[in-house]
């Protein structure tokens, strides 16, 4: 049985997320390696350790989350089209926001649910389960 697709709603439209090999490579390029993703989405600059970071820059954190989300949204649409084509189905392409457009759609209020969705999509794509405690920042997600 296929796991339930992880989706996010932006500006009233639902978009499925998918971690593909291509998306993984893009995300690793954005944050300097998957091991840096938590700090990246928390707004910690790549050249600064978490202990040196001090206060979180909310704008940088929101923009970084939006960029990662855009990669997963674009991968979700690409995956949908490829699977349909492989199954001989006609699939109308949807224009979805990518990592350059999502920051213009995402509101600050969307940040926590979007970070949770990112972690869940990554865990699902890696074949892991995830428990996210939204009372903490998304960096504290636990992967099994």
Secondary structure, 3 states (H helix, E strand, C coil): CCCCCCEEEECCEEEECCCCHHHHHHHHHHHCCHHHHHHHHCCCCCCCCHHHHCCCCHHHHHHHHHHHHHHHHHHHHHHHHHHHHHCCCCCCCCCCCCCCCHHHHCCHHHHHHHHHHHHHHHHHHCCCCEECCCCCCHHHCEEC
